[in-house]
Amino acid sequence: MNTTTTPFIFIRTIRTCLLLLAIIIAGAAMGQESDSLFIRKMADEILLRSSAYENLRVLTKQIGPRLAGSSGMVKAERWGAAALQAAGADRTWMQECMVPHWVRGGQDQARVLVNGKSTTLDVVALGNSIGSGKSELMAPVIEVRSFEELRQREQEVKGKIVFYNYPFNAAFVRTFQAYSDANKYRGQGPSQAARYGAVGVVVRSMSHSADNHPHTGSTRYDSLYNKVPAVAIGLQDADRLSGFIAAGPVQVGLRTHGYFLPDTIGHNIIGELKGSEFPNEIITVGGHLDSWDNCEGAHDDGAGCVQTIEILRAFKALGYVPKRTIRFVLFANEENGLRGGTQYAEEARQKGEKHVFALESDAGGFTPRAFGFTVSDAQFQKILQWQSLIAPYGCTEFSRGGGGADIGPLNRLFNTPVAGLQPDSQRYFDYHHARSDVFEAVNKRELELGAVNMAALIYLIDRYGL
Amino acid sequence: MNTTTTPFIFIRTIRTCLLLLAIIIAGAAMGQESDSLFIRKMADEILLRSSAYENLRVLTKQIGPRLAGSSGMVKAERWGAAALQAAGADRTWMQECMVPHWVRGGQDQARVLVNGKSTTLDVVALGNSIGSGKSELMAPVIEVRSFEELRQREQEVKGKIVFYNYPFNAAFVRTFQAYSDANKYRGQGPSQAARYGAVGVVVRSMSHSADNHPHTGSTRYDSLYNKVPAVAIGLQDADRLSGFIAAGPVQVGLRTHGYFLPDTIGHNIIGELKGSEFPNEIITVGGHLDSWDNCEGAHDDGAGCVQTIEILRAFKALGYVPKRTIRFVLFANEENGLRGGTQYAEEARQKGEKHVFALESDAGGFTPRAFGFTVSDAQFQKILQWQSLIAPYGCTEFSRGGGGADIGPLNRLFNTPVAGLQPDSQRYFDYHHARSDVFEAVNKRELELGAVNMAALIYLIDRYGL
């Protein structure tokens, strides 16, 4: 090679590289631009013509509570299948699974007896808990602030009702941290108390609402110890009860009626859009259709269900033909069994399905702020490139960790990358599992914006894979 | 210089530089760490022991509406001074200003006459508007979607009531954009209609709420044209009225009673913490104390007032001694005159005060998401360094542009850097200037988190200046 041609070749190479780079950048920019335009179209479609809010009205007001095994569950399943069909699914089916069938059995009641004077307390029996029997369970009450205090005072527990008065810590900015911190008292509290001979349990509700509604939720009896009746108590009554106890010994009376019927048949409700290029690659988006029996389950998780249906409706309304197969799933029995999510993954295993991504909305129909991803480093890097496309619609934060209870089994069985919508969390535990979780507590725009952000993420994953 | 010593000097210089750099970085890190700890303390103080929510209850439920000139205004001023005193102000005073005194004068009424059948419409007279006179103002109605349509159809306007049915655009993700887009019909609509001979105006409410409450707000008559009565109508009734009009000619009857009394004395309510190092440098934080007369003014702007008081309370509770003088200001008459904010800046000019920063909260007591800054490039760069300290509490976004109506005059007169708290905006226009803007529409934690973010920003500006 002579010294005069070297610079020339060098310059030519650089020129070629620059040209290629320009083409790549232009291509990427065009891709980003058309993605940006399509996401804007989806946002317009959802914000201007959504059926999510009206669907939520029907689900909460016409169907209402829909705990696994209840007649509400059956009605909700039928409604869900019809709604997915109406939204434009290529096909819709009901995937059978056996679900537990816990029944509250009557009106939960509690009172505190102070110097012979009886005061009613606003309580709700914990999900899965046993009834107090035919007569009222009346016993002296002992208040503890923690499991440590319970252990320290174990000698005093026998024959008593344990009152776990553990505060829902308002200092956590993200309220789910307060929930993680406190919910062991609901889940393990009854058995931990029974271990030391307690005959019943009252748990301070996991909430920092300003009202007095008690908040239910699952409890899990440890087979080593006696099952004892257990209720959650509203915050104002928790403070009142604590005040009575501070003034002198008091008794609490409980009447609860919970029991299990045999497992029964429930269903995941699934609508599908078949992929045009990679039909065997399945993307799942969903929420759970069941709710506790004491509320309309508007935020938990009617919101996730109607958002899921809305994404399907918007895709169809805009004529979007997905590359991959997208499943819109209303899961069964998240609240007290997770049988729906478990069955969904199990059947995927049996059929050898390839699940490439799953997204769940189960944190309320509030303004979207973030997505949390349980994905590999490489996948997260890819996802981060889409952040600027989604941020204008609310989810400005993409973080590691997150998903949803119902899609957890997919992640555990197949290492499927999963994500969860993380709306603003400040109000969630005002309503969670309480009678105040009603349609009126959901804001139309906040609900719709959640669907917009989810639709954008599903669209990008469908187009570019992970 | 000989060539052997040069590298040595060079290395020594580099070493010195690195050492200095290390000291600077360590110092900055320590500063950031202690700032981070102090902000965490303020958050705990506010989230665990705030008086903001209880103050808001008193202001909205015991005092209620407090339009400039009303007896509610006088009560609110007294309450505000006492609250600032109780929160620990070094001194509290009432800064006098003359305020307009518009009076609604009675119950606003409207009905639509279709084929001799009368149907009531839910309306509220626009602020500053005139009354319809002793008898009902009954006239044929013409519906227009825009000022362009009004001009195109100007021949049809004479003697009619103009119904501006301009939609509040739900496609804007940030609802304040929809407000900016639509509110000219409220502000200029009556005079624009009168220009072509209209005798009255009905304006579609600036809201995308799902209810039917009408939303008031200021209108400004142009002195070139006749003043005509003007009302806002709820969204459902707007659609209903539009439906009637589509079916054939209809008449609308209006009864409104608005009038002005002579200007009267109002006050900015000011609490102060004197600066320990730079007492002449004044930082202002505030909201406006007045509200429309048809609501409790909980979000607009009771929230901003009680957040302002809460920041003072938290500073005092933690024994924080500011370097600069901090003024906590509850401004008078934002809604229909801005006399309070104008007077505050005017008196600052007369006294030669040095105003180094001002912050306002006047966008509702919702979850904080951003601060908007009207500052120089250099100031913005400095502020951006604090973003990571504030983001954990909600304001993850720092953007250019923003402030508040009441602190606008400071910015215009002195070029004072100003900022506005920008909470999540989805629900704001559900309540704005409507009877639904009540205490119950405010969430305790969202309100408090706003105060946390504001306190953090004020603290950092006090410590480091701008």
Chai-1 contact restraints between the chains, C-beta under 6 A:
chainA,res_idxA,chainB,res_idxB,connection_type,confidence,min_distance_angstrom,max_distance_angstrom,comment,restraint_id
A,D44,B,A171,contact,1.0,0.0,6.0,A-B,restraint_1
A,L47,B,A170,contact,1.0,0.0,6.0,A-B,restraint_2
A,L47,B,A171,contact,1.0,0.0,6.0,A-B,restraint_3
A,L48,B,A170,contact,1.0,0.0,6.0,A-B,restraint_4
A,L48,B,A171,contact,1.0,0.0,6.0,A-B,restraint_5
A,A170,B,L47,contact,1.0,0.0,6.0,A-B,restraint_6
A,A170,B,L48,contact,1.0,0.0,6.0,A-B,restraint_7
A,A171,B,D44,contact,1.0,0.0,6.0,A-B,restraint_8
A,A171,B,L47,contact,1.0,0.0,6.0,A-B,restraint_9
A,A171,B,L48,contact,1.0,0.0,6.0,A-B,restraint_10
A,V173,B,Y393,contact,1.0,0.0,6.0,A-B,restraint_11
A,A210,B,K444,contact,1.0,0.0,6.0,A-B,restraint_12
A,T367,B,D424,contact,1.0,0.0,6.0,A-B,restraint_13
A,T367,B,Q426,contact,1.0,0.0,6.0,A-B,restraint_14
A,Y393,B,V173,contact,1.0,0.0,6.0,A-B,restraint_15
A,D424,B,T367,contact,1.0,0.0,6.0,A-B,restraint_16
A,Q426,B,T367,contact,1.0,0.0,6.0,A-B,restraint_17
A,Q426,B,R445,contact,1.0,0.0,6.0,A-B,restraint_18
A,Q426,B,E446,contact,1.0,0.0,6.0,A-B,restraint_19
A,R427,B,N443,contact,1.0,0.0,6.0,A-B,restraint_20
A,N443,B,R427,contact,1.0,0.0,6.0,A-B,restraint_21
A,K444,B,A210,contact,1.0,0.0,6.0,A-B,restraint_22
A,R445,B,Q426,contact,1.0,0.0,6.0,A-B,restraint_23
A,E446,B,Q426,contact,1.0,0.0,6.0,A-B,restraint_24
